[in-house]
Amino acid sequence: MDAQCPSRLVLDRIADKWTALIIQILAKGTMRYAALQREIGGISQKMLTQTLRSLERDGLVQRTVHPVVPPKVEYSLTRLGRTLIEPLHALCRWSEKHLHELQANRARAKAKAAKSGAAIAADRLTYR
């Protein structure tokens, strides 16, 4: 729990939503950059590039450049990266199982906040 603990850097990397999605997609096999971007809805080119570079630096993803013209670049999970597949699948299964409950809780919290906001606004009108 120490603020300087290196495990925080690891958790920051693997808990990132783009990392989780990239690992899930590369679990299916080697892919080129454009195919990855098509598979991951909503990711910008900048975020995909930054995330892939971080994953490569951490040894979770391997980037292979084939010496052809135009250059062909492929991404795949390393042995270490493959160890994340099952924990991420488990997290996805958990989120799918509890999605409705989480959405209901958010809706209740939003309604409660709106109700309290209306009460506060009414109190302000009363005291003016």
DSSP file (Angstrom, degrees, kcal/mol; ACC not computed):
  #  RESIDUE AA STRUCTURE BP1 BP2  ACC     N-H-->O    O-->H-N    N-H-->O    O-->H-N    TCO  KAPPA ALPHA  PHI   PSI    X-CA   Y-CA   Z-CA
    1    1 A M              0   0    0      0, 0.0     2,-0.0     0, 0.0     0, 0.0   0.000 360.0 360.0 360.0  -5.2    0.0    0.0    0.0
    2    2 A D    >   -     0   0    0      1,-0.1     3,-1.8     2,-0.1     6,-0.2  -0.344 360.0-129.1 -62.8 138.4    3.1    2.3    0.1
    3    3 A A  T 3  S+     0   0    0      1,-0.3    -1,-0.1     5,-0.0     5,-0.0   0.763 108.9  48.7 -60.6 -26.4    2.9    5.2   -2.3
    4    4 A Q  T 3  S+     0   0    0      4,-0.0    -1,-0.3     3,-0.0    -2,-0.1   0.363  79.9 129.7 -95.4   4.5    6.3    4.3   -3.7
    5    5 A C    X   -     0   0    0     -3,-1.8     3,-1.8     1,-0.2     4,-0.4  -0.408  57.8-140.6 -65.3 127.7    5.6    0.6   -4.2
    6    6 A P  T >> S+     0   0    0      0, 0.0     4,-1.3     0, 0.0     3,-1.0   0.734  95.7  75.5 -61.4 -21.9    6.5   -0.5   -7.7
    7    7 A S  H 3> S+     0   0    0      1,-0.3     4,-2.8     2,-0.2     5,-0.2   0.786  84.6  65.8 -62.3 -24.1    3.4   -2.7   -7.8
    8    8 A R  H <> S+     0   0    0     -3,-1.8     4,-2.3     1,-0.2    -1,-0.3   0.875  98.8  51.5 -64.1 -35.6    1.4    0.5   -8.4
    9    9 A L  H <> S+     0   0    0     -3,-1.0     4,-1.8    -4,-0.4    -1,-0.2   0.905 110.9  47.9 -65.8 -40.9    3.2    1.0  -11.7
   10   10 A V  H  X S+     0   0    0     -4,-1.3     4,-2.7     2,-0.2     5,-0.3   0.938 113.0  47.3 -65.3 -46.7    2.2   -2.6  -12.7
   11   11 A L  H  X S+     0   0    0     -4,-2.8     4,-2.2     1,-0.2    -2,-0.2   0.880 108.5  55.8 -62.8 -37.3   -1.4   -2.1  -11.6
   12   12 A D  H  < S+     0   0    0     -4,-2.3     4,-0.4    -5,-0.2    -1,-0.2   0.900 111.8  44.1 -60.3 -40.3   -1.5    1.2  -13.5
   13   13 A R  H >< S+     0   0    0     -4,-1.8     3,-0.8     1,-0.2    -2,-0.2   0.960 119.8  37.4 -70.5 -52.2   -0.5   -0.6  -16.7
   14   14 A I  H 3< S+     0   0    0     -4,-2.7    -2,-0.2     1,-0.2    -1,-0.2   0.706 113.4  56.0 -80.4 -17.5   -2.7   -3.7  -16.5
   15   15 A A  T 3< S+     0   0    0     -4,-2.2    -1,-0.2    -5,-0.3    -2,-0.2   0.526  80.5 111.7 -88.6  -5.6   -5.7   -1.9  -15.1
   16   16 A D  S <> S-     0   0    0     -3,-0.8     4,-2.4    -4,-0.4     5,-0.2  -0.463  71.8-133.1 -67.6 136.1   -5.8    0.6  -17.9
   17   17 A K  H  > S+     0   0    0      1,-0.2     4,-2.1     2,-0.2     5,-0.2   0.874 104.8  50.2 -62.7 -37.4   -8.9    0.0  -20.1
   18   18 A W  H  > S+     0   0    0      2,-0.2     4,-2.7     1,-0.2    -1,-0.2   0.901 109.7  51.3 -69.0 -38.6   -6.9    0.1  -23.4
   19   19 A T  H  > S+     0   0    0     -6,-0.2     4,-2.8     2,-0.2     5,-0.2   0.946 109.8  49.9 -59.6 -48.3   -4.4   -2.4  -22.1
   20   20 A A  H  X S+     0   0    0     -4,-2.4     4,-2.2     1,-0.2    -2,-0.2   0.906 113.1  46.1 -59.0 -42.9   -7.1   -4.8  -21.1
   21   21 A L  H  X S+     0   0    0     -4,-2.1     4,-2.2     2,-0.2    -1,-0.2   0.909 112.5  49.5 -68.2 -41.9   -8.8   -4.5  -24.5
   22   22 A I  H  X S+     0   0    0     -4,-2.7     4,-3.0     2,-0.2     5,-0.2   0.923 111.7  48.8 -63.5 -44.1   -5.5   -4.9  -26.4
   23   23 A I  H  X S+     0   0    0     -4,-2.8     4,-1.3     1,-0.2    -1,-0.2   0.925 110.9  51.0 -61.1 -44.0   -4.6   -8.0  -24.4
   24   24 A Q  H  < S+     0   0    0     -4,-2.2     4,-0.3    -5,-0.2    -1,-0.2   0.900 114.2  43.5 -60.7 -41.4   -8.0   -9.5  -25.0
   25   25 A I  H >< S+     0   0    0     -4,-2.2     3,-1.6     1,-0.2     4,-0.3   0.926 112.9  49.9 -72.5 -44.6   -7.7   -9.0  -28.7
   26   26 A L  H >< S+     0   0    0     -4,-3.0     3,-0.9     1,-0.3    51,-0.4   0.676  94.0  75.7 -69.7 -15.0   -4.1  -10.2  -29.0
   27   27 A A  T 3< S+     0   0    0     -4,-1.3    -1,-0.3     1,-0.2    -2,-0.2   0.776  90.5  58.4 -62.9 -24.1   -5.1  -13.3  -27.1
   28   28 A K  T <  S-     0   0    0     -3,-1.6     2,-0.3    -4,-0.3    -1,-0.2   0.711 124.4 -82.8 -77.0 -21.5   -6.8  -14.4  -30.3
   29   29 A G    <   -     0   0    0     -3,-0.9    -1,-0.3    -4,-0.3    46,-0.1  -0.836  66.3 -26.8 143.7 178.7   -3.4  -14.1  -32.2
   30   30 A T        -     0   0    0     -2,-0.3     2,-0.3    -3,-0.1    46,-0.2  -0.324  59.8-178.3 -64.3 139.7   -0.9  -11.9  -33.9
   31   31 A M  E     -A   75   0A   0     44,-2.5    44,-3.3    -2,-0.0     2,-0.2  -0.974  25.5-120.4-141.2 154.7   -2.4   -8.7  -35.5
   32   32 A R  E  >  -A   74   0A   0     -2,-0.3     4,-2.2    42,-0.2    42,-0.2  -0.517  38.3-104.5 -86.7 163.4   -1.3   -5.7  -37.5
   33   33 A Y  H  > S+     0   0    0     40,-0.6     4,-2.6     1,-0.2     5,-0.2   0.914 118.5  49.2 -55.2 -51.5   -1.8   -2.2  -36.2
   34   34 A A  H  > S+     0   0    0      1,-0.2     4,-2.1     2,-0.2    -1,-0.2   0.872 110.5  51.1 -62.0 -37.4   -4.8   -1.3  -38.5
   35   35 A A  H  > S+     0   0    0      2,-0.2     4,-2.1     1,-0.2    -1,-0.2   0.901 109.9  50.3 -66.9 -40.2   -6.6   -4.6  -37.5
   36   36 A L  H  X S+     0   0    0     -4,-2.2     4,-1.9     1,-0.2    -2,-0.2   0.938 110.2  50.0 -60.0 -47.0   -6.1   -3.8  -33.8
   37   37 A Q  H  < S+     0   0    0     -4,-2.6     6,-0.3     1,-0.2    -2,-0.2   0.880 110.5  49.7 -62.6 -38.1   -7.5   -0.3  -34.3
   38   38 A R  H  < S+     0   0    0     -4,-2.1    -1,-0.2     1,-0.2    -2,-0.2   0.897 110.6  50.6 -65.9 -39.2  -10.5   -1.7  -36.1
   39   39 A E  H  < S+     0   0    0     -4,-2.1     2,-1.0     1,-0.2    -2,-0.2   0.835 102.6  64.5 -67.6 -33.5  -11.2   -4.2  -33.4
   40   40 A I  S >< S-     0   0    0     -4,-1.9     3,-1.3    -5,-0.1    -1,-0.2  -0.769  82.0-148.5 -98.7  96.5  -11.0   -1.6  -30.6
   41   41 A G  T 3  S+     0   0    0     -2,-1.0     3,-0.1     1,-0.2    -3,-0.1  -0.394  75.8  13.5 -63.7 133.5  -13.9    0.8  -31.1
   42   42 A G  T 3  S+     0   0    0      1,-0.3     2,-0.4    -2,-0.1    -1,-0.2   0.409  86.5 130.3  88.0  -2.2  -13.2    4.3  -29.9
   43   43 A I    <   -     0   0    0     -3,-1.3    -1,-0.3    -6,-0.3     2,-0.1  -0.721  51.1-135.1 -88.5 133.8   -9.4    4.2  -29.5
   44   44 A S     >  -     0   0    0     -2,-0.4     4,-2.4     1,-0.1     5,-0.2  -0.409  21.3-113.6 -79.7 161.7   -7.5    7.0  -31.1
   45   45 A Q  H  > S+     0   0    0      1,-0.2     4,-2.4     2,-0.2     5,-0.2   0.896 118.3  53.2 -59.6 -40.9   -4.4    6.3  -33.1
   46   46 A K  H  > S+     0   0    0      2,-0.2     4,-2.6     1,-0.2    -1,-0.2   0.924 110.6  45.1 -61.8 -46.6   -2.4    8.2  -30.4
   47   47 A M  H  > S+     0   0    0      2,-0.2     4,-2.6     1,-0.2     5,-0.2   0.886 113.0  50.7 -67.6 -38.6   -3.7    6.1  -27.6
   48   48 A L  H  X S+     0   0    0     -4,-2.4     4,-2.6     2,-0.2     5,-0.2   0.936 113.0  46.0 -64.1 -45.2   -3.2    2.8  -29.4
   49   49 A T  H  X S+     0   0    0     -4,-2.4     4,-2.4    -5,-0.2    -2,-0.2   0.936 114.5  47.2 -62.5 -47.6    0.4    3.8  -30.3
   50   50 A Q  H  X S+     0   0    0     -4,-2.6     4,-2.2     1,-0.2    -2,-0.2   0.913 114.4  46.9 -61.1 -43.4    1.1    4.9  -26.7
   51   51 A T  H  X S+     0   0    0     -4,-2.6     4,-2.6     2,-0.2     5,-0.2   0.921 112.1  49.2 -67.7 -43.5   -0.4    1.8  -25.2
   52   52 A L  H  X S+     0   0    0     -4,-2.6     4,-2.4    -5,-0.2    -1,-0.2   0.907 111.2  50.6 -62.3 -40.7    1.3   -0.6  -27.5
   53   53 A R  H  X S+     0   0    0     -4,-2.4     4,-2.6    -5,-0.2    -1,-0.2   0.915 111.8  47.6 -62.8 -42.2    4.7    1.1  -26.8
   54   54 A S  H  X S+     0   0    0     -4,-2.2     4,-2.2     2,-0.2    -2,-0.2   0.911 112.5  48.6 -64.6 -42.5    4.1    0.8  -23.1
   55   55 A L  H  <>S+     0   0    0     -4,-2.6     5,-2.8     2,-0.2     6,-1.3   0.876 112.8  48.4 -65.9 -37.1    3.1   -2.8  -23.4
   56   56 A E  H ><5S+     0   0    0     -4,-2.4     3,-1.2     4,-0.2    -2,-0.2   0.926 110.7  50.5 -67.3 -44.6    6.2   -3.5  -25.5
   57   57 A R  H 3<5S+     0   0    0     -4,-2.6    -2,-0.2     1,-0.3    -1,-0.2   0.872 110.6  49.9 -60.0 -38.1    8.4   -1.7  -23.0
   58   58 A D  T 3<5S-     0   0    0     -4,-2.2    -1,-0.3    -5,-0.2    -2,-0.2   0.503 116.9-114.7 -81.0  -4.2    7.0   -3.8  -20.2
   59   59 A G  T < 5S+     0   0    0     -3,-1.2    22,-0.5    -4,-0.3    21,-0.4   0.713  87.6 111.4  80.5  20.3    7.6   -7.0  -22.1
   60   60 A L  S   <S+     0   0    0     -5,-2.8    18,-2.0     1,-0.2     2,-0.4   0.723  76.7  37.7 -95.4 -26.5    3.9   -7.9  -22.5
   61   61 A V  E    S-B   77   0A   0     -6,-1.3     2,-0.5    16,-0.3    -2,-0.2  -0.969  70.1-146.5-128.2 141.4    3.7   -7.3  -26.3
   62   62 A Q  E     -B   76   0A   0     14,-3.5    14,-1.9    -2,-0.4     2,-0.6  -0.922   8.2-154.5-108.3 132.1    6.2   -8.1  -29.0
   63   63 A R  E     -B   75   0A   0     -2,-0.5     2,-0.5    12,-0.2    12,-0.2  -0.925  11.2-167.4-105.7 122.3    6.4   -5.8  -32.0
   64   64 A T  E     -B   74   0A   0     10,-3.0    10,-2.7    -2,-0.6     2,-0.6  -0.949   5.4-162.2-115.8 123.2    7.8   -7.6  -35.1
   65   65 A V  E     -B   73   0A   0     -2,-0.5     8,-0.2     8,-0.2    -2,-0.0  -0.914  10.6-150.1-104.3 120.8    8.9   -5.6  -38.2
   66   66 A H  E     -B   72   0A   0      6,-3.5     2,-2.4    -2,-0.6     6,-1.2  -0.762  21.3-121.1 -90.8 133.8    9.1   -7.6  -41.4
   67   67 A P  S    S+     0   0    0      0, 0.0     2,-0.3     0, 0.0    -1,-0.1  -0.404  71.2 114.7 -78.0  70.8   11.8   -6.3  -43.8
   68   68 A V  S    S-     0   0    0     -2,-2.4     4,-0.1     4,-0.1    -2,-0.0  -0.868  70.7 -83.7-130.5 165.6    9.4   -5.7  -46.8
   69   69 A V  S    S+     0   0    0     -2,-0.3     3,-0.0     2,-0.1     0, 0.0  -0.976 119.9  29.8-116.5 123.8    8.3   -2.6  -48.7
   70   70 A P  S    S-     0   0    0      0, 0.0    -1,-0.1     0, 0.0    -2,-0.1   0.659 115.4-107.2 -69.0 160.2    6.0   -1.2  -47.4
   71   71 A P        -     0   0    0      0, 0.0     2,-0.6     0, 0.0    -2,-0.1  -0.244  27.4-147.6 -58.8 140.2    7.0   -2.3  -43.9
   72   72 A K  E     - B   0  66A   0     -6,-1.2    -6,-3.5    -4,-0.1     2,-0.5  -0.955  16.2-172.9-112.5 119.3    4.8   -4.9  -42.3
   73   73 A V  E     - B   0  65A   0     -2,-0.6   -40,-0.6    -8,-0.2     2,-0.3  -0.945   2.2-175.4-117.0 131.2    4.5   -4.6  -38.5
   74   74 A E  E     -AB  32  64A   0    -10,-2.7   -10,-3.0    -2,-0.5     2,-0.4  -0.924  11.4-150.4-126.3 151.6    2.8   -7.2  -36.3
   75   75 A Y  E     +AB  31  63A   0    -44,-3.3   -44,-2.5    -2,-0.3     2,-0.3  -0.953  20.8 163.7-122.0 139.7    1.9   -7.3  -32.6
   76   76 A S  E     - B   0  62A   0    -14,-1.9   -14,-3.5    -2,-0.4     2,-0.2  -0.970  39.8 -96.6-147.6 161.3    1.6  -10.4  -30.5
   77   77 A L  E     - B   0  61A   0    -51,-0.4   -16,-0.3    -2,-0.3     2,-0.1  -0.569  35.2-136.5 -78.2 142.6    1.6  -11.3  -26.8
   78   78 A T     >  -     0   0    0    -18,-2.0     4,-2.3    -2,-0.2     5,-0.2  -0.303  36.2 -92.8 -82.2 177.5    4.8  -12.4  -25.2
   79   79 A R  H  > S+     0   0    0      1,-0.2     4,-0.8     2,-0.2   -19,-0.1   0.921 131.9  47.5 -57.3 -43.7    4.9  -15.4  -22.8
   80   80 A L  H >4 S+     0   0    0    -21,-0.4     3,-0.9     1,-0.2     4,-0.3   0.910 109.5  52.6 -64.9 -42.6    4.5  -12.8  -20.0
   81   81 A G  H >4 S+     0   0    0    -22,-0.5     3,-1.6     1,-0.3     4,-0.3   0.861 102.5  59.1 -60.9 -36.6    1.6  -11.1  -21.8
   82   82 A R  H >< S+     0   0    0     -4,-2.3     3,-1.1     1,-0.3     4,-0.5   0.753  92.0  68.8 -65.7 -23.0   -0.2  -14.4  -22.2
   83   83 A T  T << S+     0   0    0     -3,-0.9    -1,-0.3    -4,-0.8    -2,-0.2   0.678  94.5  58.2 -69.7 -14.0   -0.2  -14.8  -18.4
   84   84 A L  T <> S+     0   0    0     -3,-1.6     4,-2.3    -4,-0.3     5,-0.3   0.608  83.6  84.4 -86.9 -12.7   -2.7  -11.9  -18.3
   85   85 A I  H <> S+     0   0    0     -3,-1.1     4,-2.6    -4,-0.3     5,-0.2   0.945  91.8  42.6 -58.0 -53.8   -5.3  -13.6  -20.5
   86   86 A E  H  > S+     0   0    0     -4,-0.5     4,-2.6     1,-0.2     5,-0.2   0.928 114.1  49.2 -65.0 -46.3   -7.0  -15.6  -17.8
   87   87 A P  H  > S+     0   0    0      0, 0.0     4,-2.0     0, 0.0    -1,-0.2   0.904 114.5  46.8 -59.7 -37.8   -7.1  -12.9  -15.1
   88   88 A L  H  X S+     0   0    0     -4,-2.3     4,-2.4     2,-0.2    -2,-0.2   0.883 110.5  51.8 -71.0 -37.3   -8.5  -10.4  -17.7
   89   89 A H  H  X S+     0   0    0     -4,-2.6     4,-2.7    -5,-0.3    -1,-0.2   0.916 109.6  50.9 -61.4 -41.5  -11.1  -13.0  -18.9
   90   90 A A  H  X S+     0   0    0     -4,-2.6     4,-2.5     1,-0.2    -2,-0.2   0.914 109.8  49.2 -62.3 -42.7  -12.2  -13.5  -15.3
   91   91 A L  H  X S+     0   0    0     -4,-2.0     4,-2.5     2,-0.2    -1,-0.2   0.895 111.3  49.6 -63.7 -40.3  -12.6   -9.7  -14.8
   92   92 A C  H  X S+     0   0    0     -4,-2.4     4,-2.5     2,-0.2    -2,-0.2   0.915 110.6  49.8 -64.4 -42.9  -14.6   -9.5  -18.0
   93   93 A R  H  X S+     0   0    0     -4,-2.7     4,-2.4     1,-0.2    -2,-0.2   0.915 111.2  49.9 -61.6 -42.0  -16.9  -12.4  -16.9
   94   94 A W  H  X S+     0   0    0     -4,-2.5     4,-2.1     1,-0.2    -2,-0.2   0.932 111.1  48.5 -61.3 -45.9  -17.3  -10.6  -13.5
   95   95 A S  H  X S+     0   0    0     -4,-2.5     4,-0.7     1,-0.2    -2,-0.2   0.887 112.8  47.8 -65.2 -37.8  -18.2   -7.3  -15.2
   96   96 A E  H  < S+     0   0    0     -4,-2.5     3,-0.5     1,-0.2     4,-0.4   0.902 112.0  50.3 -67.0 -39.9  -20.7   -9.0  -17.5
   97   97 A K  H  < S+     0   0    0     -4,-2.4    -2,-0.2     1,-0.2    -1,-0.2   0.859 121.8  32.3 -65.2 -36.2  -22.3  -11.0  -14.6
   98   98 A H  H  X S+     0   0    0     -4,-2.1     4,-2.6    -5,-0.2     5,-0.2   0.310  86.4 105.5-106.8   7.1  -22.7   -7.8  -12.4
   99   99 A L  H  X S+     0   0    0     -4,-0.7     4,-2.7    -3,-0.5     5,-0.2   0.910  81.3  48.6 -55.6 -48.0  -23.3   -5.2  -15.1
  100  100 A H  H  > S+     0   0    0     -4,-0.4     4,-2.3     1,-0.2    -1,-0.2   0.894 112.4  48.9 -62.8 -39.8  -27.1   -4.9  -14.5
  101  101 A E  H  > S+     0   0    0      2,-0.2     4,-2.3     1,-0.2    -1,-0.2   0.914 112.0  48.4 -65.5 -43.0  -26.5   -4.5  -10.7
  102  102 A L  H  X S+     0   0    0     -4,-2.6     4,-2.3     2,-0.2    -2,-0.2   0.915 111.9  49.5 -63.2 -42.8  -23.8   -1.9  -11.3
  103  103 A Q  H  X S+     0   0    0     -4,-2.7     4,-2.4    -5,-0.2    -2,-0.2   0.899 110.5  50.3 -63.8 -40.4  -26.1    0.0  -13.7
  104  104 A A  H  X S+     0   0    0     -4,-2.3     4,-2.4     2,-0.2    -1,-0.2   0.909 110.2  50.2 -64.4 -42.0  -29.0   -0.1  -11.2
  105  105 A N  H  X S+     0   0    0     -4,-2.3     4,-2.4     2,-0.2    -2,-0.2   0.906 110.9  49.1 -62.8 -41.5  -26.8    1.2   -8.4
  106  106 A R  H  X S+     0   0    0     -4,-2.3     4,-2.6     2,-0.2    -2,-0.2   0.917 110.4  50.6 -63.9 -42.6  -25.6    4.1  -10.6
  107  107 A A  H  X S+     0   0    0     -4,-2.4     4,-2.5     2,-0.2    -2,-0.2   0.912 111.4  48.3 -62.2 -42.6  -29.1    5.0  -11.6
  108  108 A R  H  X S+     0   0    0     -4,-2.4     4,-2.6     2,-0.2    -2,-0.2   0.923 112.5  48.4 -63.2 -43.6  -30.2    5.0   -7.9
  109  109 A A  H  X S+     0   0    0     -4,-2.4     4,-2.4     2,-0.2    -2,-0.2   0.894 112.1  49.4 -64.0 -39.7  -27.2    7.2   -7.0
  110  110 A K  H  X S+     0   0    0     -4,-2.6     4,-2.4     2,-0.2    -1,-0.2   0.913 112.2  47.6 -65.5 -42.9  -28.0    9.6   -9.9
  111  111 A A  H  X S+     0   0    0     -4,-2.5     4,-2.5     2,-0.2    -2,-0.2   0.903 112.5  49.6 -64.7 -41.1  -31.6    9.8   -8.8
  112  112 A K  H  X S+     0   0    0     -4,-2.6     4,-2.8     2,-0.2    -2,-0.2   0.914 111.7  48.4 -64.0 -42.8  -30.6   10.4   -5.2
  113  113 A A  H  X S+     0   0    0     -4,-2.4     4,-2.6     2,-0.2    -2,-0.2   0.898 112.3  48.8 -64.6 -40.2  -28.2   13.1   -6.2
  114  114 A A  H  X S+     0   0    0     -4,-2.4     4,-2.2     2,-0.2    -2,-0.2   0.908 112.1  48.9 -65.3 -40.9  -30.8   14.8   -8.4
  115  115 A K  H  X S+     0   0    0     -4,-2.5     4,-2.1     2,-0.2    -2,-0.2   0.928 113.6  45.7 -64.6 -45.1  -33.3   14.7   -5.6
  116  116 A S  H  X S+     0   0    0     -4,-2.8     4,-2.6     1,-0.2    -2,-0.2   0.877 111.0  53.5 -66.1 -36.5  -30.8   16.1   -3.1
  117  117 A G  H  X S+     0   0    0     -4,-2.6     4,-2.2     2,-0.2    -1,-0.2   0.891 109.5  48.4 -63.4 -38.2  -29.8   18.8   -5.7
  118  118 A A  H  X S+     0   0    0     -4,-2.2     4,-2.3     2,-0.2    -2,-0.2   0.884 111.6  49.9 -67.5 -39.1  -33.5   19.7   -6.1
  119  119 A A  H  X S+     0   0    0     -4,-2.1     4,-2.3     2,-0.2    -2,-0.2   0.907 111.5  48.2 -66.1 -41.7  -33.9   19.9   -2.3
  120  120 A I  H  X S+     0   0    0     -4,-2.6     4,-2.2     2,-0.2    -2,-0.2   0.909 111.6  50.0 -64.6 -41.9  -30.8   22.1   -1.9
  121  121 A A  H  X S+     0   0    0     -4,-2.2     4,-1.8     1,-0.2    -2,-0.2   0.900 110.8  49.7 -63.3 -40.3  -32.1   24.4   -4.7
  122  122 A A  H  X S+     0   0    0     -4,-2.3     4,-1.9     1,-0.2    -2,-0.2   0.897 109.4  51.9 -65.2 -40.3  -35.5   24.6   -3.0
  123  123 A D  H  X S+     0   0    0     -4,-2.3     4,-2.0     1,-0.2    -2,-0.2   0.897 107.3  53.0 -62.2 -40.5  -33.7   25.5    0.3
  124  124 A R  H  X S+     0   0    0     -4,-2.2     4,-0.5     1,-0.2    -1,-0.2   0.896 108.6  49.3 -62.5 -39.5  -31.8   28.2   -1.4
  125  125 A L  H >< S+     0   0    0     -4,-1.8     3,-0.7     1,-0.2    -1,-0.2   0.881 109.8  52.7 -66.3 -37.5  -35.0   29.7   -2.7
  126  126 A T  H 3< S+     0   0    0     -4,-1.9    -2,-0.2     1,-0.2    -1,-0.2   0.878 109.8  47.6 -65.5 -39.9  -36.6   29.6    0.8
  127  127 A Y  H 3<        0   0    0     -4,-2.0    -1,-0.2     1,-0.2    -2,-0.2   0.462 360.0 360.0 -85.7  -1.3  -33.7   31.4    2.5
  128  128 A R    <<        0   0    0     -3,-0.7    -1,-0.2    -4,-0.5    -2,-0.1   0.482 360.0 360.0 -83.2 360.0  -33.4   34.3    0.0
